[in-house]
């Protein structure tokens, strides 16, 4: 029988604005590298970082809950000038955060 995936909890936010700045820059770089650099990438990264910072300031530390919040709130974003969707953005944020924590995201590890 398979084991359930354990939740991933981020350390409590001591500098949520600084975390948001890092996330915005890292996500913007990722967006530009994945396909082509386009002006909308900056707005996408900025919006995702705003959602992340607000959630962290409200005390959210669970990575799964943060990803769901980003998916939910990014649904209102106009992705018509982008190759991305709210799901791609939330997954990228998750990957960036896991990488920053040194957690290997390959193969369910």
Backbone as XML, in Angstrom:
<?xml version="1.0"?>
<chain id="A" units="angstrom">
  <residue number="1" name="UNK">
    <atom name="N" x="0.842" y="-1.173" z="0.000"/>
    <atom name="CA" x="0.000" y="0.000" z="0.000"/>
    <atom name="C" x="0.886" y="1.235" z="0.000"/>
  </residue>
  <residue number="2" name="UNK">
    <atom name="N" x="0.474" y="2.246" z="-0.733"/>
    <atom name="CA" x="1.272" y="3.464" z="-0.809"/>
    <atom name="C" x="1.071" y="4.324" z="0.426"/>
  </residue>
  <residue number="3" name="UNK">
    <atom name="N" x="2.119" y="5.033" z="0.753"/>
    <atom name="CA" x="2.081" y="5.937" z="1.898"/>
    <atom name="C" x="1.579" y="7.304" z="1.448"/>
  </residue>
  <residue number="4" name="UNK">
    <atom name="N" x="0.775" y="7.975" z="2.257"/>
    <atom name="CA" x="0.345" y="9.332" z="1.897"/>
    <atom name="C" x="1.549" y="10.278" z="1.909"/>
  </residue>
  <residue number="5" name="UNK">
    <atom name="N" x="1.485" y="11.272" z="1.064"/>
    <atom name="CA" x="2.554" y="12.272" z="1.011"/>
    <atom name="C" x="2.433" y="13.164" z="2.236"/>
  </residue>
  <residue number="6" name="UNK">
    <atom name="N" x="3.525" y="13.307" z="2.938"/>
    <atom name="CA" x="3.539" y="14.141" z="4.128"/>
    <atom name="C" x="3.461" y="15.618" z="3.724"/>
  </residue>
  <residue number="7" name="UNK">
    <atom name="N" x="2.731" y="16.423" z="4.492"/>
    <atom name="CA" x="2.659" y="17.853" z="4.171"/>
    <atom name="C" x="4.030" y="18.508" z="4.334"/>
  </residue>
  <residue number="8" name="UNK">
    <atom name="N" x="4.246" y="19.522" z="3.551"/>
    <atom name="CA" x="5.497" y="20.283" z="3.649"/>
    <atom name="C" x="5.159" y="21.620" z="4.278"/>
  </residue>
  <residue number="9" name="UNK">
    <atom name="N" x="5.809" y="21.901" z="5.383"/>
    <atom name="CA" x="5.561" y="23.125" z="6.125"/>
    <atom name="C" x="6.773" y="24.030" z="6.009"/>
  </residue>
  <residue number="10" name="UNK">
    <atom name="N" x="6.541" y="25.258" z="5.562"/>
    <atom name="CA" x="7.608" y="26.248" z="5.487"/>
    <atom name="C" x="7.891" y="26.785" z="6.878"/>
  </residue>
  <residue number="11" name="UNK">
    <atom name="N" x="9.115" y="27.237" z="7.112"/>
    <atom name="CA" x="9.385" y="27.883" z="8.404"/>
    <atom name="C" x="8.485" y="29.110" z="8.549"/>
  </residue>
  <residue number="12" name="UNK">
    <atom name="N" x="8.136" y="29.478" z="9.769"/>
    <atom name="CA" x="7.314" y="30.682" z="9.938"/>
    <atom name="C" x="7.969" y="31.887" z="9.254"/>
  </residue>
  <residue number="13" name="UNK">
    <atom name="N" x="7.142" y="32.734" z="8.685"/>
    <atom name="CA" x="7.642" y="33.900" z="7.962"/>
    <atom name="C" x="8.106" y="34.974" z="8.948"/>
  </residue>
  <residue number="14" name="UNK">
    <atom name="N" x="9.373" y="35.313" z="8.863"/>
    <atom name="CA" x="9.885" y="36.415" z="9.676"/>
    <atom name="C" x="10.056" y="37.667" z="8.823"/>
  </residue>
  <residue number="15" name="UNK">
    <atom name="N" x="10.241" y="37.478" z="7.527"/>
    <atom name="CA" x="10.398" y="38.580" z="6.578"/>
    <atom name="C" x="9.558" y="38.294" z="5.336"/>
  </residue>
  <residue number="16" name="UNK">
    <atom name="N" x="8.233" y="38.331" z="5.435"/>
    <atom name="CA" x="7.398" y="37.952" z="4.294"/>
    <atom name="C" x="7.617" y="38.833" z="3.057"/>
  </residue>
  <residue number="17" name="UNK">
    <atom name="N" x="7.881" y="40.115" z="3.256"/>
    <atom name="CA" x="8.121" y="40.993" z="2.104"/>
    <atom name="C" x="9.401" y="40.582" z="1.372"/>
  </residue>
  <residue number="18" name="UNK">
    <atom name="N" x="10.430" y="40.236" z="2.122"/>
    <atom name="CA" x="11.687" y="39.782" z="1.520"/>
    <atom name="C" x="11.477" y="38.455" z="0.791"/>
  </residue>
  <residue number="19" name="UNK">
    <atom name="N" x="10.701" y="37.547" z="1.383"/>
    <atom name="CA" x="10.368" y="36.284" z="0.718"/>
    <atom name="C" x="9.650" y="36.567" z="-0.598"/>
  </residue>
  <residue number="20" name="UNK">
    <atom name="N" x="8.722" y="37.519" z="-0.560"/>
    <atom name="CA" x="7.962" y="37.868" z="-1.753"/>
    <atom name="C" x="8.848" y="38.444" z="-2.845"/>
  </residue>
  <residue number="21" name="UNK">
    <atom name="N" x="9.803" y="39.276" z="-2.471"/>
    <atom name="CA" x="10.736" y="39.836" z="-3.455"/>
    <atom name="C" x="11.569" y="38.733" z="-4.093"/>
  </residue>
  <residue number="22" name="UNK">
    <atom name="N" x="12.041" y="37.812" z="-3.253"/>
    <atom name="CA" x="12.812" y="36.691" z="-3.792"/>
    <atom name="C" x="11.950" y="35.861" z="-4.741"/>
  </residue>
  <residue number="23" name="UNK">
    <atom name="N" x="10.728" y="35.549" z="-4.307"/>
    <atom name="CA" x="9.850" y="34.729" z="-5.125"/>
    <atom name="C" x="9.528" y="35.419" z="-6.448"/>
  </residue>
  <residue number="24" name="UNK">
    <atom name="N" x="9.242" y="36.700" z="-6.404"/>
    <atom name="CA" x="8.923" y="37.433" z="-7.627"/>
    <atom name="C" x="10.084" y="37.370" z="-8.616"/>
  </residue>
  <residue number="25" name="UNK">
    <atom name="N" x="11.305" y="37.612" z="-8.144"/>
    <atom name="CA" x="12.479" y="37.580" z="-9.022"/>
    <atom name="C" x="12.731" y="36.168" z="-9.554"/>
  </residue>
  <residue number="26" name="UNK">
    <atom name="N" x="12.635" y="35.170" z="-8.673"/>
    <atom name="CA" x="12.896" y="33.790" z="-9.085"/>
    <atom name="C" x="11.839" y="33.308" z="-10.077"/>
  </residue>
  <residue number="27" name="UNK">
    <atom name="N" x="10.585" y="33.627" z="-9.826"/>
    <atom name="CA" x="9.514" y="33.214" z="-10.730"/>
    <atom name="C" x="9.632" y="33.922" z="-12.078"/>
  </residue>
  <residue number="28" name="UNK">
    <atom name="N" x="9.970" y="35.193" z="-12.054"/>
    <atom name="CA" x="10.146" y="35.935" z="-13.311"/>
    <atom name="C" x="11.263" y="35.307" z="-14.149"/>
  </residue>
  <residue number="29" name="UNK">
    <atom name="N" x="12.380" y="34.970" z="-13.507"/>
    <atom name="CA" x="13.483" y="34.298" z="-14.230"/>
    <atom name="C" x="13.007" y="32.969" z="-14.809"/>
  </residue>
  <residue number="30" name="UNK">
    <atom name="N" x="12.273" y="32.200" z="-14.012"/>
    <atom name="CA" x="11.782" y="30.898" z="-14.468"/>
    <atom name="C" x="10.852" y="31.061" z="-15.665"/>
  </residue>
  <residue number="31" name="UNK">
    <atom name="N" x="9.917" y="31.992" z="-15.575"/>
    <atom name="CA" x="8.985" y="32.235" z="-16.676"/>
    <atom name="C" x="9.720" y="32.602" z="-17.958"/>
  </residue>
  <residue number="32" name="UNK">
    <atom name="N" x="10.707" y="33.470" z="-17.840"/>
    <atom name="CA" x="11.467" y="33.895" z="-19.027"/>
    <atom name="C" x="12.291" y="32.755" z="-19.616"/>
  </residue>
  <residue number="33" name="UNK">
    <atom name="N" x="12.770" y="31.853" z="-18.788"/>
    <atom name="CA" x="13.578" y="30.729" z="-19.272"/>
    <atom name="C" x="12.735" y="29.625" z="-19.900"/>
  </residue>
  <residue number="34" name="UNK">
    <atom name="N" x="11.543" y="29.390" z="-19.378"/>
    <atom name="CA" x="10.727" y="28.269" z="-19.834"/>
    <atom name="C" x="10.311" y="28.389" z="-21.289"/>
  </residue>
  <residue number="35" name="UNK">
    <atom name="N" x="9.840" y="29.532" z="-21.708"/>
    <atom name="CA" x="9.442" y="29.718" z="-23.104"/>
    <atom name="C" x="10.229" y="30.882" z="-23.673"/>
  </residue>
  <residue number="36" name="UNK">
    <atom name="N" x="9.619" y="32.038" z="-23.735"/>
    <atom name="CA" x="10.317" y="33.231" z="-24.217"/>
    <atom name="C" x="10.038" y="34.369" z="-23.240"/>
  </residue>
  <residue number="37" name="UNK">
    <atom name="N" x="11.001" y="35.267" z="-23.101"/>
    <atom name="CA" x="10.728" y="36.434" z="-22.253"/>
    <atom name="C" x="9.602" y="37.266" z="-22.883"/>
  </residue>
  <residue number="38" name="UNK">
    <atom name="N" x="8.624" y="37.596" z="-22.093"/>
    <atom name="CA" x="7.536" y="38.446" z="-22.570"/>
    <atom name="C" x="7.113" y="39.371" z="-21.428"/>
  </residue>
  <residue number="39" name="UNK">
    <atom name="N" x="6.618" y="40.570" z="-21.761"/>
    <atom name="CA" x="6.293" y="41.559" z="-20.721"/>
    <atom name="C" x="5.316" y="41.053" z="-19.662"/>
  </residue>
  <residue number="40" name="UNK">
    <atom name="N" x="4.384" y="40.195" z="-20.037"/>
    <atom name="CA" x="3.390" y="39.718" z="-19.084"/>
    <atom name="C" x="4.023" y="38.882" z="-17.971"/>
  </residue>
  <residue number="41" name="UNK">
    <atom name="N" x="5.191" y="38.316" z="-18.213"/>
    <atom name="CA" x="5.840" y="37.488" z="-17.188"/>
    <atom name="C" x="6.093" y="38.272" z="-15.907"/>
  </residue>
  <residue number="42" name="UNK">
    <atom name="N" x="6.477" y="39.517" z="-16.036"/>
    <atom name="CA" x="6.733" y="40.337" z="-14.850"/>
    <atom name="C" x="5.448" y="40.528" z="-14.046"/>
  </residue>
  <residue number="43" name="UNK">
    <atom name="N" x="4.337" y="40.771" z="-14.723"/>
    <atom name="CA" x="3.056" y="40.967" z="-14.037"/>
    <atom name="C" x="2.579" y="39.671" z="-13.376"/>
  </residue>
  <residue number="44" name="UNK">
    <atom name="N" x="2.814" y="38.556" z="-14.057"/>
    <atom name="CA" x="2.444" y="37.258" z="-13.469"/>
    <atom name="C" x="3.238" y="37.026" z="-12.187"/>
  </residue>
  <residue number="45" name="UNK">
    <atom name="N" x="4.545" y="37.224" z="-12.256"/>
    <atom name="CA" x="5.404" y="37.008" z="-11.083"/>
    <atom name="C" x="5.026" y="37.946" z="-9.951"/>
  </residue>
  <residue number="46" name="UNK">
    <atom name="N" x="4.718" y="39.182" z="-10.293"/>
    <atom name="CA" x="4.337" y="40.156" z="-9.273"/>
    <atom name="C" x="3.040" y="39.739" z="-8.584"/>
  </residue>
  <residue number="47" name="UNK">
    <atom name="N" x="2.057" y="39.326" z="-9.357"/>
    <atom name="CA" x="0.765" y="38.931" z="-8.784"/>
    <atom name="C" x="0.901" y="37.674" z="-7.919"/>
  </residue>
  <residue number="48" name="UNK">
    <atom name="N" x="1.619" y="36.683" z="-8.397"/>
    <atom name="CA" x="1.816" y="35.462" z="-7.606"/>
    <atom name="C" x="2.538" y="35.776" z="-6.299"/>
  </residue>
  <residue number="49" name="UNK">
    <atom name="N" x="3.530" y="36.655" z="-6.352"/>
    <atom name="CA" x="4.262" y="37.029" z="-5.143"/>
    <atom name="C" x="3.357" y="37.779" z="-4.164"/>
  </residue>
  <residue number="50" name="UNK">
    <atom name="N" x="2.448" y="38.617" z="-4.667"/>
    <atom name="CA" x="1.511" y="39.326" z="-3.791"/>
    <atom name="C" x="0.624" y="38.338" z="-3.041"/>
  </residue>
  <residue number="51" name="UNK">
    <atom name="N" x="0.114" y="37.358" z="-3.761"/>
    <atom name="CA" x="-0.734" y="36.334" z="-3.129"/>
    <atom name="C" x="0.078" y="35.600" z="-2.064"/>
  </residue>
  <residue number="52" name="UNK">
    <atom name="N" x="1.286" y="35.200" z="-2.422"/>
    <atom name="CA" x="2.155" y="34.466" z="-1.504"/>
    <atom name="C" x="2.423" y="35.274" z="-0.240"/>
  </residue>
  <residue number="53" name="UNK">
    <atom name="N" x="2.794" y="36.545" z="-0.399"/>
    <atom name="CA" x="3.119" y="37.387" z="0.763"/>
    <atom name="C" x="1.901" y="37.545" z="1.663"/>
  </residue>
  <residue number="54" name="UNK">
    <atom name="N" x="0.749" y="37.808" z="1.080"/>
    <atom name="CA" x="-0.450" y="37.969" z="1.893"/>
    <atom name="C" x="-0.751" y="36.692" z="2.682"/>
  </residue>
  <residue number="55" name="UNK">
    <atom name="N" x="-0.637" y="35.553" z="2.019"/>
    <atom name="CA" x="-0.885" y="34.279" z="2.705"/>
    <atom name="C" x="0.118" y="34.067" z="3.842"/>
  </residue>
  <residue number="56" name="UNK">
    <atom name="N" x="1.361" y="34.371" z="3.583"/>
    <atom name="CA" x="2.394" y="34.201" z="4.619"/>
    <atom name="C" x="2.154" y="35.152" z="5.788"/>
  </residue>
  <residue number="57" name="UNK">
    <atom name="N" x="1.732" y="36.399" z="5.487"/>
    <atom name="CA" x="1.458" y="37.373" z="6.554"/>
    <atom name="C" x="0.251" y="36.944" z="7.386"/>
  </residue>
  <residue number="58" name="UNK">
    <atom name="N" x="-0.640" y="36.170" z="6.782"/>
    <atom name="CA" x="-1.799" y="35.649" z="7.508"/>
    <atom name="C" x="-1.460" y="34.378" z="8.280"/>
  </residue>
  <residue number="59" name="UNK">
    <atom name="N" x="-0.197" y="33.950" z="8.205"/>
    <atom name="CA" x="0.246" y="32.804" z="8.996"/>
    <atom name="C" x="0.248" y="31.477" z="8.278"/>
  </residue>
  <residue number="60" name="UNK">
    <atom name="N" x="0.026" y="31.483" z="6.968"/>
    <atom name="CA" x="0.002" y="30.213" z="6.225"/>
    <atom name="C" x="1.424" y="29.718" z="5.994"/>
  </residue>
  <residue number="61" name="UNK">
    <atom name="N" x="1.698" y="28.497" z="6.445"/>
    <atom name="CA" x="3.010" y="27.885" z="6.276"/>
    <atom name="C" x="2.962" y="26.582" z="5.487"/>
  </residue>
  <residue number="62" name="UNK">
    <atom name="N" x="1.765" y="26.065" z="5.252"/>
    <atom name="CA" x="1.612" y="24.794" z="4.547"/>
    <atom name="C" x="1.766" y="25.026" z="3.043"/>
  </residue>
  <residue number="63" name="UNK">
    <atom name="N" x="2.715" y="24.338" z="2.426"/>
    <atom name="CA" x="2.979" y="24.530" z="1.005"/>
    <atom name="C" x="1.764" y="24.192" z="0.153"/>
  </residue>
  <residue number="64" name="UNK">
    <atom name="N" x="1.060" y="23.139" z="0.481"/>
    <atom name="CA" x="-0.131" y="22.766" z="-0.281"/>
    <atom name="C" x="-1.192" y="23.860" z="-0.242"/>
  </residue>
  <residue number="65" name="UNK">
    <atom name="N" x="-1.411" y="24.444" z="0.917"/>
    <atom name="CA" x="-2.394" y="25.518" z="1.045"/>
    <atom name="C" x="-1.949" y="26.759" z="0.271"/>
  </residue>
  <residue number="66" name="UNK">
    <atom name="N" x="-0.659" y="27.035" z="0.265"/>
    <atom name="CA" x="-0.138" y="28.172" z="-0.499"/>
    <atom name="C" x="-0.355" y="27.963" z="-1.994"/>
  </residue>
  <residue number="67" name="UNK">
    <atom name="N" x="-0.114" y="26.756" z="-2.463"/>
    <atom name="CA" x="-0.308" y="26.436" z="-3.879"/>
    <atom name="C" x="-1.781" y="26.592" z="-4.258"/>
  </residue>
  <residue number="68" name="UNK">
    <atom name="N" x="-2.685" y="26.098" z="-3.427"/>
    <atom name="CA" x="-4.119" y="26.220" z="-3.690"/>
    <atom name="C" x="-4.533" y="27.695" z="-3.716"/>
  </residue>
  <residue number="69" name="UNK">
    <atom name="N" x="-3.999" y="28.486" z="-2.806"/>
    <atom name="CA" x="-4.323" y="29.916" z="-2.773"/>
    <atom name="C" x="-3.865" y="30.605" z="-4.055"/>
  </residue>
  <residue number="70" name="UNK">
    <atom name="N" x="-2.675" y="30.241" z="-4.535"/>
    <atom name="CA" x="-2.166" y="30.850" z="-5.761"/>
    <atom name="C" x="-3.022" y="30.433" z="-6.953"/>
  </residue>
  <residue number="71" name="UNK">
    <atom name="N" x="-3.358" y="29.162" z="-7.055"/>
    <atom name="CA" x="-4.231" y="28.701" z="-8.150"/>
    <atom name="C" x="-5.551" y="29.463" z="-8.113"/>
  </residue>
  <residue number="72" name="UNK">
    <atom name="N" x="-6.151" y="29.534" z="-6.943"/>
    <atom name="CA" x="-7.467" y="30.167" z="-6.803"/>
    <atom name="C" x="-7.417" y="31.644" z="-7.177"/>
  </residue>
  <residue number="73" name="UNK">
    <atom name="N" x="-6.461" y="32.357" z="-6.643"/>
    <atom name="CA" x="-6.413" y="33.796" z="-6.880"/>
    <atom name="C" x="-5.887" y="34.153" z="-8.263"/>
  </residue>
  <residue number="74" name="UNK">
    <atom name="N" x="-5.061" y="33.297" z="-8.839"/>
    <atom name="CA" x="-4.552" y="33.582" z="-10.187"/>
    <atom name="C" x="-5.602" y="33.280" z="-11.258"/>
  </residue>
  <residue number="75" name="UNK">
    <atom name="N" x="-6.713" y="32.645" z="-10.893"/>
    <atom name="CA" x="-7.767" y="32.400" z="-11.868"/>
    <atom name="C" x="-8.343" y="33.709" z="-12.400"/>
  </residue>
  <residue number="76" name="UNK">
    <atom name="N" x="-8.250" y="34.773" z="-11.627"/>
    <atom name="CA" x="-8.757" y="36.078" z="-12.061"/>
    <atom name="C" x="-7.760" y="36.824" z="-12.943"/>
  </residue>
  <residue number="77" name="UNK">
    <atom name="N" x="-6.548" y="36.309" z="-13.062"/>
    <atom name="CA" x="-5.515" y="36.966" z="-13.872"/>
    <atom name="C" x="-5.777" y="36.682" z="-15.351"/>
  </residue>
  <residue number="78" name="UNK">
    <atom name="N" x="-5.528" y="37.663" z="-16.204"/>
    <atom name="CA" x="-5.711" y="37.504" z="-17.646"/>
    <atom name="C" x="-4.459" y="36.870" z="-18.255"/>
  </residue>
  <residue number="79" name="UNK">
    <atom name="N" x="-4.528" y="35.577" z="-18.529"/>
    <atom name="CA" x="-3.405" y="34.850" z="-19.112"/>
    <atom name="C" x="-3.449" y="34.830" z="-20.643"/>
  </residue>
  <residue number="80" name="UNK">
    <atom name="N" x="-4.292" y="35.633" z="-21.249"/>
    <atom name="CA" x="-4.476" y="35.579" z="-22.706"/>
    <atom name="C" x="-3.219" y="35.974" z="-23.487"/>
  </residue>
  <residue number="81" name="UNK">
    <atom name="N" x="-2.305" y="36.704" z="-22.862"/>
    <atom name="CA" x="-1.071" y="37.101" z="-23.538"/>
    <atom name="C" x="0.124" y="36.279" z="-23.041"/>
  </residue>
  <residue number="82" name="UNK">
    <atom name="N" x="-0.154" y="35.100" z="-22.553"/>
    <atom name="CA" x="0.883" y="34.272" z="-21.945"/>
    <atom name="C" x="0.715" y="32.818" z="-22.383"/>
  </residue>
  <residue number="83" name="UNK">
    <atom name="N" x="1.814" y="32.077" z="-22.280"/>
    <atom name="CA" x="1.778" y="30.642" z="-22.519"/>
    <atom name="C" x="1.342" y="29.889" z="-21.260"/>
  </residue>
  <residue number="84" name="UNK">
    <atom name="N" x="1.237" y="30.570" z="-20.149"/>
    <atom name="CA" x="1.024" y="29.942" z="-18.855"/>
    <atom name="C" x="-0.426" y="29.974" z="-18.416"/>
  </residue>
  <residue number="85" name="UNK">
    <atom name="N" x="-0.693" y="29.258" z="-17.319"/>
    <atom name="CA" x="-2.001" y="29.271" z="-16.666"/>
    <atom name="C" x="-1.753" y="29.344" z="-15.158"/>
  </residue>
  <residue number="86" name="UNK">
    <atom name="N" x="-2.828" y="29.481" z="-14.408"/>
    <atom name="CA" x="-2.698" y="29.552" z="-12.957"/>
    <atom name="C" x="-2.088" y="28.273" z="-12.389"/>
  </residue>
  <residue number="87" name="UNK">
    <atom name="N" x="-2.335" y="27.139" z="-13.032"/>
    <atom name="CA" x="-1.786" y="25.874" z="-12.535"/>
    <atom name="C" x="-0.276" y="25.803" z="-12.753"/>
  </residue>
  <residue number="88" name="UNK">
    <atom name="N" x="0.176" y="26.241" z="-13.916"/>
    <atom name="CA" x="1.615" y="26.259" z="-14.192"/>
    <atom name="C" x="2.337" y="27.189" z="-13.219"/>
  </residue>
  <residue number="89" name="UNK">
    <atom name="N" x="1.727" y="28.313" z="-12.917"/>
    <atom name="CA" x="2.351" y="29.276" z="-11.996"/>
    <atom name="C" x="2.424" y="28.696" z="-10.596"/>
  </residue>
  <residue number="90" name="UNK">
    <atom name="N" x="1.334" y="28.126" z="-10.113"/>
    <atom name="CA" x="1.336" y="27.547" z="-8.765"/>
    <atom name="C" x="2.343" y="26.406" z="-8.662"/>
  </residue>
  <residue number="91" name="UNK">
    <atom name="N" x="2.428" y="25.572" z="-9.692"/>
    <atom name="CA" x="3.413" y="24.480" z="-9.681"/>
    <atom name="C" x="4.831" y="25.025" z="-9.699"/>
  </residue>
  <residue number="92" name="UNK">
    <atom name="N" x="5.073" y="26.073" z="-10.470"/>
    <atom name="CA" x="6.408" y="26.671" z="-10.508"/>
    <atom name="C" x="6.779" y="27.255" z="-9.149"/>
  </residue>
  <residue number="93" name="UNK">
    <atom name="N" x="5.829" y="27.926" z="-8.513"/>
    <atom name="CA" x="6.084" y="28.466" z="-7.173"/>
    <atom name="C" x="6.443" y="27.334" z="-6.214"/>
  </residue>
  <residue number="94" name="UNK">
    <atom name="N" x="5.685" y="26.258" z="-6.264"/>
    <atom name="CA" x="5.966" y="25.107" z="-5.406"/>
    <atom name="C" x="7.378" y="24.577" z="-5.652"/>
  </residue>
  <residue number="95" name="UNK">
    <atom name="N" x="7.729" y="24.392" z="-6.918"/>
    <atom name="CA" x="9.074" y="23.895" z="-7.253"/>
    <atom name="C" x="10.164" y="24.836" z="-6.764"/>
  </residue>
  <residue number="96" name="UNK">
    <atom name="N" x="9.975" y="26.133" z="-6.952"/>
    <atom name="CA" x="10.973" y="27.110" z="-6.504"/>
    <atom name="C" x="11.133" y="27.076" z="-4.992"/>
  </residue>
  <residue number="97" name="UNK">
    <atom name="N" x="10.021" y="26.968" z="-4.279"/>
    <atom name="CA" x="10.098" y="26.907" z="-2.815"/>
    <atom name="C" x="10.762" y="25.621" z="-2.347"/>
  </residue>
  <residue number="98" name="UNK">
    <atom name="N" x="10.421" y="24.499" z="-2.977"/>
    <atom name="CA" x="11.066" y="23.231" z="-2.608"/>
    <atom name="C" x="12.562" y="23.292" z="-2.869"/>
  </residue>
  <residue number="99" name="UNK">
    <atom name="N" x="12.933" y="23.839" z="-4.012"/>
    <atom name="CA" x="14.365" y="23.988" z="-4.317"/>
    <atom name="C" x="15.059" y="24.854" z="-3.269"/>
  </residue>
  <residue number="100" name="UNK">
    <atom name="N" x="14.402" y="25.937" z="-2.867"/>
    <atom name="CA" x="15.022" y="26.841" z="-1.886"/>
    <atom name="C" x="15.197" y="26.177" z="-0.526"/>
  </residue>
  <residue number="101" name="UNK">
    <atom name="N" x="14.346" y="25.204" z="-0.233"/>
    <atom name="CA" x="14.446" y="24.467" z="1.034"/>
    <atom name="C" x="15.375" y="23.255" z="0.930"/>
  </residue>
  <residue number="102" name="UNK">
    <atom name="N" x="15.872" y="22.993" z="-0.274"/>
    <atom name="CA" x="16.758" y="21.844" z="-0.476"/>
    <atom name="C" x="16.006" y="20.533" z="-0.495"/>
  </residue>
  <residue number="103" name="UNK">
    <atom name="N" x="14.725" y="20.562" z="-0.844"/>
    <atom name="CA" x="13.927" y="19.349" z="-0.893"/>
    <atom name="C" x="13.901" y="18.855" z="-2.316"/>
  </residue>
  <residue number="104" name="UNK">
    <atom name="N" x="14.322" y="17.610" z="-2.508"/>
    <atom name="CA" x="14.325" y="16.999" z="-3.835"/>
    <atom name="C" x="12.895" y="16.714" z="-4.242"/>
  </residue>
  <residue number="105" name="UNK">
    <atom name="N" x="12.478" y="17.254" z="-5.370"/>
    <atom name="CA" x="11.096" y="17.076" z="-5.807"/>
    <atom name="C" x="10.936" y="15.981" z="-6.832"/>
  </residue>
  <residue number="106" name="UNK">
    <atom name="N" x="11.983" y="15.249" z="-7.090"/>
    <atom name="CA" x="11.941" y="14.177" z="-8.070"/>
    <atom name="C" x="11.355" y="12.895" z="-7.459"/>
  </residue>
  <residue number="107" name="UNK">
    <atom name="N" x="10.528" y="12.264" z="-8.218"/>
    <atom name="CA" x="10.077" y="10.910" z="-7.913"/>
    <atom name="C" x="9.347" y="10.789" z="-6.579"/>
  </residue>
  <residue number="108" name="UNK">
    <atom name="N" x="8.677" y="11.833" z="-6.144"/>
    <atom name="CA" x="7.904" y="11.776" z="-4.908"/>
    <atom name="C" x="8.738" y="11.743" z="-3.651"/>
  </residue>
  <residue number="109" name="UNK">
    <atom name="N" x="9.988" y="12.052" z="-3.774"/>
    <atom name="CA" x="10.868" y="12.047" z="-2.595"/>
    <atom name="C" x="10.742" y="13.330" z="-1.815"/>
  </residue>
</chain>
